[in-house]
Amino acid sequence: MSTVQALTSSERAASSRRRRTVPLSEPVFRGNEWRYVKACLDSGWVSSAGPFVERFEREVAAYVGVTHAVALVNGTAALHLALKVVGVSPEDEVLVPDLTFIAPVNAIRYCQAHPVLIDADPVTWQMDVEQVARFLAEECEQRGDICYDRRTERPVRAILPVHLLGSACEMDRIMTLARQYRLRVVEDAAEAIGVKYAGRHVGTFGDVGVLSFNGNKVITTGGGGMLLTDQPELARHARYLSTQAKDDEVEYIHHEVGYNYRLTNFQAALGVAQLEQLDGFLTKKREIACTYEALLRRSPAITRIHVPPHVEATYWLYTVLLPPGTTRAERQAAIRFMTEQGFEARPLWHPIHGLPPYRDCQTVNIEHTPSLYDRGISVPCSVGLRAEDAQRCARTLIEWLKR
Ligand SMILES: *Cc1c(COP(=O)(O)O)cnc(C)c1O
């Protein structure tokens, strides 16, 4: 109490402004979270074995419609194992979007493989599949079952589409290309739980799909991930690698270099409780998107994401583009303005090809990712966001544009 009284009036004003900041994406725990976590403590099952781990796997598998789900410490670890079990090896190449959160690209590097960075479609912002097709047709050569990059002489082993912002990549086209060139497909659906493409959940088209339950995703386990597949051998291998590749529990016999990547029962307990609320969360996400659309649609200066009619989006992070020609500095000023007005806002991801660890990467006709980065801005869209806050946020953005 004495510290409160010791604050000057300007400090008090600053702290109340801070308190009023509407966060970008914060979790909501209003279901059985406490009850299930308490059950872990009461039973003593807190580590990486226990009933909630199996239950979470079973329920996620049923929800998305696959036969196998493997619970892992986070989405990045799930991507790493996904690439390993489909056979991505050192000196292979993997096609991945240039516009993405960095995790899938890092996972390629963990396998000592080489990312080949593909441009984004300027309208859907997802990986441009026509550039994938063009690269495979014009710059690669099929020898037997293996597709070689003619310039580097390396095998192109896999495509890693990332379903960005709660929308979806063109999976039909990607699967056709994968069959034609005999490539494996690992889908990064970390941002896309609940998203459907042609009526089917994303992450279930390729050989393996990956979900994330990080704190800023639609449902969370604090940190967590899930590997999805219909191929029992891939699930078995992933589970084996995630538990130190243990062949004999008692004698400590291991036949491969394994990892300690298993999710704990504790986290899975949170996951089961969150999953029970997922449908309500998704309804809320779509309502928030509608609230924003209703106001922003009237501003011709703003471009919204195009979701194709065969995609059911969830609008994980509600994101818009500022007018064409907006510079990075102008977008930074817009984010500062939004923050001053009490709304947390973020840019889209920095194109991977410009980041120090990936500056030397091969790129395929990068044309649109820099301007998407310069113009993109994500605004608050937590499941607990109030409609009036979304409306005030949309009006604040329109106000900035009028300046
Ligand atoms: C969040 C995210 C991940 C990584 O998930 P973690 O659970 O944080 O490791 C991977 N890919 C994309 C596209 C993401 O947004």
The ligand as a Tripos MOL2 file, in Angstrom:
@<TRIPOS>MOLECULE
LIG
   15    15     1     0     0
SMALL
NO_CHARGES

@<TRIPOS>ATOM
      1 C1          3.9800  -21.1990  -32.9290 C.3       1 LIG1
      2 C2          4.4850  -21.7450  -34.1880 C.ar      1 LIG1
      3 C3          5.3650  -22.8380  -34.2070 C.ar      1 LIG1
      4 C4          6.1140  -23.3540  -33.0400 C.3       1 LIG1
      5 O1          5.4180  -23.7740  -31.9960 O.3       1 LIG1
      6 P1          6.0830  -23.8260  -30.5380 P.3       1 LIG1
      7 O2          5.0960  -24.6880  -29.8360 O.co2     1 LIG1
      8 O3          6.1120  -22.4180  -30.0330 O.co2     1 LIG1
      9 O4          7.4300  -24.4410  -30.6400 O.co2     1 LIG1
     10 C5          5.6890  -23.4080  -35.4200 C.ar      1 LIG1
     11 N1          5.2440  -22.8930  -36.5680 N.ar      1 LIG1
     12 C6          4.4400  -21.8260  -36.5890 C.ar      1 LIG1
     13 C7          3.9780  -21.3310  -37.9150 C.3       1 LIG1
     14 C8          4.0370  -21.2030  -35.4110 C.ar      1 LIG1
     15 O5          3.2750  -20.1190  -35.4630 O.3       1 LIG1
@<TRIPOS>BOND
     1     1     2 1
     2     2     3 ar
     3     2    14 ar
     4     3     4 1
     5     3    10 ar
     6     4     5 1
     7     5     6 1
     8     6     7 2
     9     6     8 1
    10     6     9 1
    11    10    11 ar
    12    11    12 ar
    13    12    13 1
    14    12    14 ar
    15    14    15 1
@<TRIPOS>SUBSTRUCTURE
     1 LIG1         1 GROUP 0 **** ****
